[in-house]
Amino acid sequence: MKSGFVVFTLVALLAGCASNDIEDMPRDARVKFANMEGYSNNPYPKAKMLGEVMGMSCARRGGSSTMITEFGGNIFATTSGPDVATGAEALEDMRYKAAKMGGDAVVNAVCKSGGVDWGHNCWSTVKCVGDVVSKS
């Protein structure tokens, strides 16, 4: 029982240390990431749905504010204050993960500013969730 707990703890720690290092990304995924589009609506209703993706931005210190707006089907975020969780960073994280899934776009994307996230050691967060689609 004790050895099972140790293995679980090690796996959890290693998963927590996993990063979104761009230099480890395969070339085809980098190309998709560079051209990845994100939409708050779904301009590709006939596209193949590959799954759901979540992107997050984390501020380790408090004292920031984020405003997320939607204009013309696209999501924009503005932030203020030092060490802020940004909508742009959360969207970029979401696009990165979608590209690694083989997607061409993220549709039905929504973002929300949040408070403290103890699981990620964040004083404030912005999380974005969307559906990954393949246009081909």
Disulfide bonds with the S-S distance in Angstrom:
Cys58-Cys122 1.85
Cys111-Cys128 1.96
